């Protein structure tokens, strides 16, 4: 049961980092698994080259495969997942501007419809 919790926390951390870091939710052709995948869950995860492919492998693992992982393997998978995370973008700097603020104003234009269209006799009503 402890291994399941550890694996769940690991998946939660990986998902949170993928959402928090920009550009990590894109898919690629390299994320697709091939026919020559290694046999064990540990080897498949360690062979993954993207966070998305590693998460796909971990999410598709059976209970027996996840129970077979040792503590050292779980720590190695965690370190591998962290190493696959992209570097964060540099901090945004706001430059000082010499422009003075301008008071904004909302203008509602008045529209007259007195001479909008020529009304014919049917609209005048009762002329017939």
C-alpha positions, 0 to 999 in steps of 0.5 A: 500500500505504501508503494501505491501512495508513493507512486500516486504522489510521484504521478501527482507531482509530475502532473502538477509540474506539467501544468505549471510549466509552459509548453509541457503539454504538447505531444510529439511523435517521440512520445509514442512507444515502439514494439521493442519496449523493455520488459519491466515497468522500471526499464520502460519508464527510464527509457522514456524521453519526455514527461508525457511518455513516462506518465503514460507508461506509469498510468498504464501500469498494472498493480502487480508491476507497480508493487514490484518496484523497489524503493530505490527504483521509485526514487530513481524514477522520481529523479528521472521525471524531474530531470525530464522537466523543461527549464523554467522560463526567465522572469518577466521584467517590466520596463519603466515608461516615461509616458504619463497616464491618460484619463480614459473616458467612455463616450456613448454616441447619440444616434437619431433615427428620425430620417432613417428610412422612407416609410411607404403607405402600408406603414402610414396605416389606414390610408386605403 
